[in-house]
Amino acid sequence: MSLTPDPSVIGGVATPQFARLPDPRELFQRRAARLRHLAQGSNLGPYLRFIADLCDAQGRVAASLQAPAPPDPAVIERNRSCRMPPIDRAALIASDEMGRILDGLLTEAEGIEMPAPARAALQSLREAPAADRQALLAELVADRVPDGFAAPAAFAAAALQVAGARAAQVLDAGQLVPIRVGTCPSCGGRPGASMVTATQHQEGARYACCATCATQWNEVRLKCLCCGSTKGIGYRAVDDGSTDPVIKAEVCDECHSWVKIFYQNRDTALEAVADDIASLGLDALLRDSQWRRGGFNPFLIGY
């Protein structure tokens, strides 16, 4: 399919709120429901249902914990002035709470129906020494999954998302500042995708969606989330018979990367992580192209 300009209307958008913070309980509940809906009639049905069950486990772990204390205001002010995110990802994975969340998630995951290799990966992670767990978490906070560790990484990433969302939950969205293009203002992570919002009075604004803490932050439309270029931007989509698909790949000819963009203003059910996984056909379309995937999703490895 040839490159085409983004036909969505950009003008007429009120000044959007810069950042939107997650509610962990609502986040994982909504994501699980969307995954189960997408699983109906999909060739990816078994995997989508597995991730939905994992989201349920994330929600139970999040609900079992007291809300964390907000960060020190002095740290927030210092980071604002230095344009640094308030959540220290290295400190997050080294915290006692991270260990408790990972243990809790692995325990909750025991009850999920899964294939034997995933069960073996779960057991291996449960028995892994602390140093190995930390090494895997360190890879994930660097927004990468080490080769050969996709299965254990899925469980570790699920725990990290709980910890990240909880840490972001208690921030003050009004205190967050832009870091740089494609960088989460809460935790410094990469986006998994971006969403053209349907929020009242902000219709058409684009929000990048952090793959770790689920913070959403406003980014200018028609700009690459990987390099910040406004040149050489185009859009590709799977030919599904629709005149204007609600899921596209925003491709950049400057850095040869692409990130999915979801048009929630035309389909309010779209969810950043669930629909990223379910739209695997778009990843397959671009897998051997001149562009590389720029969005990070620890549950979608190999594309």
C-alpha positions as CSV (number, residue, x, y, z in Angstrom):
1,M,0.0,0.0,0.0
2,S,1.5,3.4,-1.0
3,L,2.3,6.1,1.5
4,T,-0.5,8.6,2.0
5,P,-0.8,11.8,4.1
6,D,-2.8,11.6,7.4
7,P,-6.2,12.8,6.4
8,S,-7.5,13.5,9.9
9,V,-8.3,17.1,10.8
10,I,-5.6,18.7,12.9
11,G,-7.0,22.2,13.3
12,G,-9.7,23.1,15.8
13,V,-8.1,21.3,18.8
14,A,-8.2,23.2,22.1
15,T,-4.9,23.4,24.0
16,P,-4.7,19.8,25.3
17,Q,-3.7,18.7,28.8
18,F,0.0,17.8,28.6
19,A,-0.1,14.5,30.6
20,R,-2.7,12.0,31.7
21,L,-1.9,9.6,34.5
22,P,-3.1,6.0,34.9
23,D,-5.5,4.5,37.4
24,P,-3.9,1.0,37.7
25,R,-7.1,-0.8,38.6
26,E,-9.1,0.7,35.8
27,L,-6.2,0.4,33.4
28,F,-5.8,-3.4,33.7
29,Q,-9.5,-4.1,33.9
30,R,-10.2,-2.2,30.7
31,R,-7.2,-3.7,28.9
32,A,-8.3,-7.2,29.8
33,A,-11.9,-6.6,28.6
34,R,-10.6,-5.2,25.3
35,L,-8.3,-8.2,24.8
36,R,-11.1,-10.6,25.3
37,H,-13.2,-8.7,22.9
38,L,-10.5,-8.7,20.3
39,A,-9.9,-12.5,20.8
40,Q,-13.3,-13.3,19.5
41,G,-12.8,-14.8,16.0
42,S,-9.1,-13.8,15.9
43,N,-6.3,-16.2,14.9
44,L,-4.5,-14.7,17.9
45,G,-7.3,-15.6,20.2
46,P,-5.4,-17.9,22.5
47,Y,-2.6,-15.5,23.0
48,L,-4.9,-12.5,23.5
49,R,-6.9,-14.4,26.1
50,F,-3.6,-15.3,27.9
51,I,-2.6,-11.7,28.0
52,A,-6.1,-10.8,29.2
53,D,-5.7,-13.3,32.1
54,L,-2.3,-11.7,32.8
55,C,-3.9,-8.3,32.9
56,D,-6.4,-9.7,35.5
57,A,-3.5,-10.8,37.5
58,Q,-1.9,-7.4,37.3
59,G,-5.2,-5.8,38.5
60,R,-5.4,-8.1,41.5
61,V,-1.8,-7.3,42.5
62,A,-2.4,-3.6,42.1
63,A,-5.6,-3.8,44.2
64,S,-3.8,-5.7,47.0
65,L,-1.3,-2.9,47.6
66,Q,-1.8,0.4,49.4
67,A,-1.3,3.5,47.3
68,P,2.4,4.5,47.3
69,A,3.4,7.8,48.8
70,P,3.9,10.7,46.4
71,P,7.4,11.7,45.6
72,D,9.3,14.4,47.5
73,P,8.2,17.8,46.1
74,A,11.9,18.9,46.2
75,V,12.8,16.1,43.9
76,I,9.9,17.0,41.5
77,E,11.0,20.6,41.4
78,R,14.7,19.6,40.8
79,N,13.7,17.3,38.0
80,R,11.4,19.9,36.4
81,S,14.2,22.4,36.2
82,C,16.6,19.8,34.8
83,R,13.9,18.3,32.4
84,M,14.2,14.9,34.0
85,P,11.3,12.4,34.7
86,P,10.3,12.1,38.4
87,I,10.3,8.3,38.4
88,D,13.8,6.8,38.6
89,R,13.5,3.6,36.6
90,A,16.7,2.1,38.1
91,A,15.5,2.8,41.6
92,L,12.1,1.5,40.8
93,I,13.3,-2.0,39.8
94,A,15.7,-2.1,42.8
95,S,13.0,-1.3,45.3
96,D,11.5,-3.7,47.8
97,E,8.1,-3.0,46.4
98,M,9.2,-4.2,43.0
99,G,10.2,-7.5,44.5
100,R,6.9,-7.8,46.2
101,I,5.0,-7.0,43.0
102,L,7.0,-9.5,41.0
103,D,6.4,-12.2,43.6
104,G,2.7,-11.4,43.7
105,L,2.3,-11.4,40.0
106,L,4.1,-14.7,39.6
107,T,1.9,-16.2,42.3
108,E,-1.3,-14.9,40.6
109,A,-0.1,-16.1,37.2
110,E,0.1,-19.7,38.5
111,G,-3.7,-20.0,37.9
112,I,-3.6,-18.9,34.3
113,E,-4.1,-21.5,31.6
114,M,-0.9,-21.4,29.4
115,P,1.1,-23.6,27.1
116,A,3.9,-25.7,28.6
117,P,6.8,-23.4,27.5
118,A,5.2,-20.4,29.2
119,R,4.6,-22.5,32.3
120,A,8.2,-23.5,32.4
121,A,9.3,-19.8,31.9
122,L,7.0,-18.9,34.8
123,Q,8.5,-21.5,37.1
124,S,12.1,-20.6,36.0
125,L,11.5,-16.9,36.9
126,R,10.0,-17.9,40.3
127,E,13.1,-19.9,41.1
128,A,15.6,-17.4,39.6
129,P,18.1,-15.7,41.9
130,A,17.6,-12.0,42.7
131,A,20.5,-11.0,40.5
132,D,19.0,-12.7,37.4
133,R,15.6,-11.1,38.1
134,Q,17.3,-7.7,38.3
135,A,19.1,-8.3,35.1
136,L,15.9,-9.0,33.3
137,L,14.1,-6.0,34.8
138,A,17.1,-3.8,33.8
139,E,16.7,-4.9,30.2
140,L,13.0,-4.1,30.3
141,V,13.5,-0.6,31.8
142,A,15.9,-0.1,28.9
143,D,12.9,-0.8,26.7
144,R,14.3,-4.1,25.3
145,V,13.8,-7.8,25.7
146,P,17.0,-10.0,25.6
147,D,17.1,-12.6,22.9
148,G,15.7,-15.9,24.0
149,F,13.9,-14.5,27.1
150,A,10.5,-13.4,25.6
151,A,8.5,-15.8,27.8
152,P,10.0,-14.8,31.2
153,A,10.1,-11.2,30.1
154,A,6.3,-11.2,29.6
155,F,5.8,-12.0,33.3
156,A,8.5,-9.6,34.4
157,A,7.1,-6.9,32.2
158,A,3.7,-7.4,33.6
159,A,5.0,-6.8,37.1
160,L,7.0,-3.8,35.9
161,Q,3.9,-2.3,34.4
162,V,2.1,-2.6,37.8
163,A,5.0,-0.9,39.6
164,G,5.3,1.8,36.9
165,A,1.6,2.6,36.8
166,R,1.5,2.8,40.6
167,A,4.4,5.2,40.7
168,A,2.8,7.3,38.0
169,Q,-0.6,7.3,39.6
170,V,0.5,9.5,42.5
171,L,2.3,12.1,40.5
172,D,0.8,15.5,39.8
173,A,0.1,15.7,36.0
174,G,0.4,19.5,36.2
175,Q,4.0,19.3,37.4
176,L,5.2,17.2,34.5
177,V,7.2,18.8,31.8
178,P,8.3,17.6,28.3
179,I,11.6,15.7,28.4
180,R,12.2,15.1,24.7
181,V,10.1,13.8,21.8
182,G,9.0,10.2,22.3
183,T,10.0,10.1,26.0
184,C,7.6,9.6,28.9
185,P,7.5,12.6,31.2
186,S,6.8,10.4,34.2
187,C,9.3,7.6,33.9
188,G,11.4,8.3,30.8
189,G,10.2,5.3,28.9
190,R,9.4,4.8,25.2
191,P,5.9,4.8,23.9
192,G,4.3,1.6,22.6
193,A,2.0,3.6,20.3
194,S,0.2,6.9,20.1
195,M,-3.5,7.7,20.3
196,V,-5.6,10.4,18.6
197,T,-7.9,11.1,21.4
198,A,-11.7,11.3,21.6
199,T,-11.7,13.2,24.9
200,Q,-14.3,15.9,25.0
201,H,-12.9,19.4,24.0
202,Q,-9.6,17.8,23.0
203,E,-10.8,15.7,20.0
204,G,-7.9,15.2,17.6
205,A,-5.1,15.7,20.0
206,R,-2.4,13.0,19.9
207,Y,-1.1,11.3,23.0
208,A,1.9,9.0,23.1
209,C,1.3,6.0,25.4
210,C,4.1,4.8,27.7
211,A,4.8,1.1,27.4
212,T,5.9,0.9,31.1
213,C,3.9,3.2,33.3
214,A,0.9,3.9,31.0
215,T,1.2,7.7,31.3
216,Q,-0.1,9.4,28.2
217,W,1.5,12.7,27.0
218,N,0.6,15.1,24.3
219,E,2.8,15.1,21.2
220,V,2.5,17.2,18.0
221,R,0.8,15.4,15.2
222,L,2.8,14.6,12.0
223,K,6.0,14.2,14.0
224,C,8.1,11.1,14.3
225,L,8.1,9.8,17.9
226,C,11.5,8.3,17.4
227,C,13.6,11.2,16.0
228,G,11.3,14.2,16.2
229,S,11.4,14.8,12.4
230,T,8.4,16.4,10.7
231,K,9.8,15.5,7.2
232,G,9.3,12.3,5.4
233,I,6.2,11.3,7.5
234,G,3.8,8.9,5.9
235,Y,1.2,6.3,6.9
236,R,0.7,2.7,6.0
237,A,-2.1,0.3,6.9
238,V,-3.4,-3.2,6.3
239,D,-5.9,-3.2,3.5
240,D,-9.0,-4.4,5.3
241,G,-11.5,-2.9,2.9
242,S,-12.1,0.3,5.0
243,T,-11.6,3.7,3.4
244,D,-9.7,5.1,6.4
245,P,-8.4,2.4,8.8
246,V,-8.4,3.3,12.5
247,I,-5.0,1.7,13.1
248,K,-2.0,2.9,11.0
249,A,1.8,2.8,11.1
250,E,3.3,6.3,11.1
251,V,6.5,5.8,9.1
252,C,9.5,8.2,9.1
253,D,11.9,8.3,6.1
254,E,14.4,10.3,8.2
255,C,15.2,7.6,10.8
256,H,13.5,4.7,9.0
257,S,11.3,3.9,12.0
258,W,7.5,3.5,12.5
259,V,5.1,3.6,15.4
260,K,1.5,2.7,15.4
261,I,-1.1,5.4,15.7
262,F,-4.7,4.6,16.9
263,Y,-7.6,6.8,15.9
264,Q,-9.6,6.6,19.1
265,N,-11.6,9.6,17.9
266,R,-13.2,7.2,15.4
267,D,-13.3,4.1,17.6
268,T,-13.4,4.8,21.3
269,A,-12.8,1.2,22.2
270,L,-9.2,1.2,21.0
271,E,-6.7,0.5,23.8
272,A,-2.9,1.1,23.4
273,V,-1.5,-2.3,24.4
274,A,-4.4,-4.6,23.5
275,D,-4.9,-3.2,20.0
276,D,-1.1,-3.1,19.4
277,I,-1.0,-6.9,20.0
278,A,-4.2,-7.6,18.0
279,S,-3.0,-5.6,15.0
280,L,-0.1,-8.0,14.4
281,G,-0.9,-8.0,10.7
282,L,0.5,-4.5,10.5
283,D,3.7,-5.6,12.1
284,A,3.9,-8.4,9.6
285,L,3.3,-6.0,6.7
286,L,6.3,-3.9,7.7
287,R,8.6,-6.5,9.2
288,D,10.8,-6.8,6.0
289,S,10.4,-3.2,4.9
290,Q,12.8,-0.4,5.0
291,W,11.4,0.7,8.4
292,R,12.0,-0.7,11.8
293,R,9.4,-0.9,14.6
294,G,9.9,2.0,17.0
295,G,7.2,1.4,19.5
296,F,8.0,-0.9,22.4
297,N,5.7,-3.6,23.5
298,P,7.2,-6.4,25.7
299,F,4.2,-8.7,24.7
300,L,4.9,-8.4,21.0
301,I,8.4,-9.7,20.4
302,G,10.0,-10.6,17.0
303,Y,8.4,-7.8,15.0
